[in-house]
Amino acid sequence: MRMNDANKDKVITTMKLAYFIAKKDIAIATYEDLCQLQMHLQTPNIPNRVDYCSYFNRKAATEFIECISNYLEEMQSEKMLDSPFFL
């Protein structure tokens, strides 16, 4: 199943919010409030209502952060293994 562009952009935007929280070492409990703020500010590509598929809950934020972390770890490992200075 392929995600349409509108939904894809909304998921990417909420992932960016989760990444921001992780990068700034902010409590994940604030994720839902940050999403609500973005919704009220009418940020482009943010879901316009809170429901199950809006990804505004802590569980979604936790999964986003885990996925981003795994990706960054894999990228770093690949770069290390490709480096001529790492044996």
C-alpha positions as a LaTeX table, in Angstrom:
\begin{tabular}{lrrr}
\hline
Residue & $x$ (\AA) & $y$ (\AA) & $z$ (\AA) \\
\hline
Met1 & 0.00 & 0.00 & 0.00 \\
Arg2 & 1.42 & 3.38 & $-1.01$ \\
Met3 & 0.81 & 6.51 & 0.98 \\
Asn4 & $-0.57$ & 9.46 & $-0.98$ \\
Asp5 & 1.55 & 12.62 & $-1.03$ \\
Ala6 & $-0.69$ & 14.59 & 1.34 \\
Asn7 & $-0.52$ & 11.91 & 4.04 \\
Lys8 & 3.18 & 11.37 & 3.42 \\
Asp9 & 3.87 & 15.08 & 4.01 \\
Lys10 & 1.81 & 15.04 & 7.21 \\
Val11 & 3.71 & 12.03 & 8.55 \\
Ile12 & 7.04 & 13.66 & 7.68 \\
Thr13 & 6.00 & 16.84 & 9.50 \\
Thr14 & 5.04 & 14.95 & 12.66 \\
Met15 & 8.31 & 12.98 & 12.42 \\
Lys16 & 10.19 & 16.29 & 12.31 \\
Leu17 & 8.43 & 17.33 & 15.52 \\
Ala18 & 9.45 & 14.06 & 17.19 \\
Tyr19 & 13.03 & 14.55 & 15.96 \\
Phe20 & 13.05 & 18.10 & 17.36 \\
Ile21 & 11.97 & 16.81 & 20.78 \\
Ala22 & 14.65 & 14.13 & 20.78 \\
Lys23 & 17.38 & 16.47 & 19.53 \\
Lys24 & 16.60 & 19.10 & 22.18 \\
Asp25 & 16.23 & 16.40 & 24.88 \\
Ile26 & 12.71 & 17.57 & 25.70 \\
Ala27 & 10.33 & 15.24 & 27.54 \\
Ile28 & 8.29 & 13.17 & 25.11 \\
Ala29 & 5.19 & 14.11 & 27.11 \\
Thr30 & 5.34 & 17.52 & 25.39 \\
Tyr31 & 5.05 & 15.98 & 21.90 \\
Glu32 & 1.25 & 15.98 & 21.90 \\
Asp33 & 1.14 & 19.62 & 23.03 \\
Leu34 & 3.66 & 20.59 & 20.36 \\
Cys35 & 1.52 & 18.90 & 17.71 \\
Gln36 & $-1.58$ & 20.68 & 19.00 \\
Leu37 & 0.25 & 24.01 & 18.86 \\
Gln38 & 1.32 & 23.37 & 15.27 \\
Met39 & $-2.25$ & 22.46 & 14.38 \\
His40 & $-3.62$ & 25.67 & 15.91 \\
Leu41 & $-0.95$ & 27.71 & 14.13 \\
Gln42 & $-2.10$ & 26.05 & 10.90 \\
Thr43 & 1.37 & 24.83 & 10.05 \\
Pro44 & 1.50 & 23.47 & 6.50 \\
Asn45 & 1.33 & 19.68 & 6.26 \\
Ile46 & 0.16 & 19.16 & 9.84 \\
Pro47 & $-2.98$ & 17.05 & 10.34 \\
Asn48 & $-5.99$ & 19.32 & 10.82 \\
Arg49 & $-7.67$ & 17.23 & 13.51 \\
Val50 & $-6.64$ & 14.90 & 16.28 \\
Asp51 & $-7.58$ & 11.30 & 15.63 \\
Tyr52 & $-5.91$ & 7.90 & 15.52 \\
Cys53 & $-4.16$ & 8.50 & 12.20 \\
Ser54 & $-2.91$ & 12.01 & 13.05 \\
Tyr55 & 0.22 & 10.64 & 14.82 \\
Phe56 & $-0.20$ & 13.13 & 17.67 \\
Asn57 & 0.24 & 10.57 & 20.45 \\
Arg58 & 3.32 & 9.62 & 22.48 \\
Lys59 & 3.42 & 6.13 & 21.05 \\
Ala60 & 3.81 & 7.52 & 17.54 \\
Ala61 & 6.52 & 9.91 & 18.74 \\
Thr62 & 8.39 & 7.05 & 20.40 \\
Glu63 & 8.21 & 4.95 & 17.23 \\
Phe64 & 9.36 & 7.88 & 15.09 \\
Ile65 & 12.33 & 8.50 & 17.37 \\
Glu66 & 13.27 & 4.81 & 17.35 \\
Cys67 & 13.10 & 4.68 & 13.53 \\
Ile68 & 15.18 & 7.84 & 13.16 \\
Ser69 & 17.70 & 6.53 & 15.68 \\
Asn70 & 18.03 & 3.18 & 13.89 \\
Tyr71 & 18.49 & 4.92 & 10.55 \\
Leu72 & 21.17 & 7.26 & 11.90 \\
Glu73 & 22.98 & 4.37 & 13.58 \\
Glu74 & 23.00 & 2.35 & 10.34 \\
Met75 & 24.23 & 5.37 & 8.38 \\
Gln76 & 27.03 & 5.98 & 10.85 \\
Ser77 & 28.08 & 2.32 & 10.79 \\
Glu78 & 28.20 & 2.32 & 6.99 \\
Lys79 & 30.33 & 5.46 & 6.93 \\
Met80 & 32.67 & 3.99 & 9.51 \\
Leu81 & 33.09 & 0.77 & 7.57 \\
Asp82 & 33.72 & 2.69 & 4.34 \\
Ser83 & 36.36 & 4.86 & 5.98 \\
Pro84 & 39.99 & 4.08 & 5.11 \\
Phe85 & 40.91 & 5.10 & 8.69 \\
Phe86 & 38.77 & 2.47 & 10.39 \\
Leu87 & 40.17 & $-1.04$ & 10.40 \\
\hline
\end{tabular}
